[in-house]
Structures are given as structure tokens and as C-alpha cells.
Amino acid sequence: MKIQIYEHKTPEDAAMSAAAGVNFIGVTTGQWGRLEAEVDFATCRAIFAAVPVECMKVALTVSWGLAEIAATIEAVQPDVIHLSGEIEKLPVAQVAELRQRFPLVKIMQAIPVRDAASVALAQSYQPVCDYMILDTALSSFTGIGATGATHDWSISAQIVRGVNVPVILAGGLSAANVTQAIRKVKPWCVDSFSHTNMDG
């Protein structure tokens, strides 16, 4: 089982996670003030410099404009770009364009798990992403994820069975529920932020 952790704010955070066996080191970054928790590009580069080669450096953005996403990739040089903005504003064709422009950067597409329609939504993005992260989306939060809330794992399990890309399960996972979630959903990887974030 692979592990992804957010959100790293310092090089020391990243080094500690890597030493603990975390596979995907996540950093929320941007220069546009879309999220209170984001770090600027210079800080993100410093954090990524502390990540050993065996770990994947993941940059999360809630931007949906290709220009902002491209600027993020060029500035911080991640192994993976985690697209966590409002999915309706970043259609499949635009993700395909991004993939063509940056062929060496893997794409992690966030899928908001709301209802049965989420299965078809996930399948529609399958051709243009390397990883799919299933997360909770609430109207009171910007983008997809970081809510601390779980979603309907039975829908996530359907998505896992219905796509052929590695699936990361996120959304309110903690030591108290992650084993149950893994058994029910059978994801390739699990992700945590809200319940492993030392700042709360």
C-alpha cells in the first residue's frame, strides 16, 4: 500500500515523511492566493530539494487555468501535478493538452466523490491521467479535498473497479478508519492531510 501525505511546509517536514516511508510527498503551492495554506514557489522548490529520489514530489494546485498550472509546473518541477481545482472548469480536453505539453510530469486528477455519477466522471478522465485521487468535495471548501470529511466509500470502490489507472483514496482518513477504508475500497494508495497535519 502506497502512502501520500499533505501538506509539507518545510524541508524538515518532507525529510521526516520520507524517512517514515511516505511515497508521495505533497505540497500545496501557488502564487495567486487561492488557498490560505499554499506555499510560494520558492518554498516549494526548497521542500522538494529535501525529498529523496525514491519518493515522488507532488505539487497540488487548485488552479483550473492552463496558464497558471503550466507556470506552477515550470516553477517547481514536480514529479506529479495534483489537479484539485473545480473539475467542471478543467475539462478532459484541457488536461490532455497539459499532458501533451509536459509529457514527463505525471498527472494526478482529483475526482469529487458525490454520488453514482462520480463513477462515469472518473472514467471520463481515465485516458488523460496517471493517477486518480478520490476525495470529498464540499461547497464551503475551495477545490476538491482537505475537508477532513469522508465520503461514500462504496462509490469509491466502484471507481477502483471501473478504471485502469492507480487510484488514491483520500477524504477524512485517519488511524481510526483507514484499515476499514482499505478493505472496502481496495485502493492502490491512501492519502491523508487533515488527520495527520500537525497544525490540526
N, C-alpha and C positions, 0 to 999 in steps of 0.2 A: 504493500500500500504506500503510495507516494503521499507527501505532505507539502502543502503550501501554507505559508504564514504571512499575514499582513499585520500592522504595517510598520515597516522598519524606518526609523527616523535618524539613526546614526550608523556609522560604520561598525561600531561596537555591537549594536543590535543585530546587524547582519551576520557578523562573525559568530556571535553566540548562537543564532539559529542554525547556521551551517554546522557548527560543532555539535549541535544537538541532533543532527540528522535530517534537518529540513531540506527538501529537494528543490522547492521553488521559493525564492526569496522575493517577496513582493514589496514594492514601493509605490505609493500613490504620489504622482508628480504632475506638475503643471506650472504655468506662468500666468494663468488667467483668472485665478481666484475663484474657481468653480467649487472647490471644496476647502473647507477650513483646515482639514488635516493634510493637504498636499504639501510636499516639499518642493523647493525650486530645483531647476535642472542641475545646478552646480552641486547641491547637496545630494541629489540622486546619483550623480556621477561618482561622488566620493563614497557613497554607500556601496554602489556596485563594484568599486575598486577593491572593497574588502571581501567580496564574495569569491570563494574558490571556484576553480574551473569546473568542478564536478557538480556544482549547483547551477540552476537556471536563474538568471536575473530577469525579473518580471516587472515591467512598468505599467501601472494602472492609470488609465485616463478615462474621464467621463465626457471628454470632448466627442462631438459627432462630426464636426467638420474635418474633411480630409487634410486641409492645410495645417490645422492645429495638431492632428495626430501625427502627420509627417514631421512636423517640427519637433515633436516630442521624441520620436524615434531617432531623428538625426542628432538631437542634443544629448541624449542619454545612452544611446546604443544598447538597448536591451536585447536579451536573447528572445524574449517574448513580449509582445504588446497585448495587454489585457484591456479589451474594449468593453467598458462598463457604462457607457452613456445610454441615453434613452434609445432603445433598439429601433423604434419606429423612425428615428431620424438618421439611422445609419443602415440603409438597406443592403441587401446581399450584393448588389452590383457595385456599391462603393467599397465594400470590404474586399471584393475581388480585385478592384482597382488598386487598393492598398497592398494586397498580396503580390500583385504584379510589380508594383514599384519597389517593394522591399522583400525580395524573394528569400533572403537569408534570415529574416525575422519571423518567428513563429507567431501565429495569431491565436489568441485565446478569446473566444467570443462569449460574453455573458448572456445567458438566457434567463429571462424572468419567469419563474415558475408560478403561474397563477391558476390555471385550470387546464382542462384537456386540450385546449387549443395550443398550449405550450409545446406539445409533442410535435405537431406539424411545424411550428415556428422553428424549433430546434433542427428538425430535418431539413428545412429550407436553407439553413446556414451551414450545414454539414460540408458542402463542397468547397467552402471558402475559408475554413478554419482548421487549425492543427489540434486545438483543444477546445472543449466546450465546458464552461463553468455554469452550473445550475445554481441560481441564487434567488433570494427573496427580494421582491421589489415592492416598496410602499410609496404611496403618493407623497408622504411627508419627507422622503429622503431623495437626494439628488442621485440620479443614476440607478444602477442595479447593485444591490448588496449593501454591506456594512450596517444592516438594520438590527442585528442581534436576534432576529426572529427566524424561526424555522418556517418551512412551507410543507406542502403535501408531498411526502416522500414517495407515495405511490405513483404520482405523476413523474417524478424524477426517475423512478425505476423503469417506467415505460420508455422514457427518453433513452436511458442507458441501453435498453434492449433494442431500440429502434434506430440507433446511429452507429456508425463505424469509426468514430474518432474517440480518442481518450476523453472521458468525462470526469470532471472535478465536481464534487458535491460541496456546496457552501450553504450558508444560511443558519446562523444560530447554533453551530456545532460546538460542543463542549465535552469535557471529560465525562459528563453525566449521560450524554446521549449519542456520542459518536459511534460506539460499538453497535447500538441498535440501528443507527442510520446506515452503517456499512452493510449490515446483514440484510437490510430491507432493499437498499438501492443498488448495492454492489458496484460502487464507482471505482474508477481507476486511481483516484486521488481524492483526498479530503482537504478542505481549506478552512482556516479559522482566522478571524480578526477580533470580533467583539469579546469573545470569552478567553482570548489569550493575550490581549492587549494590556500591558502593564499599566497604562494610563487609564484603564477602565473599559 
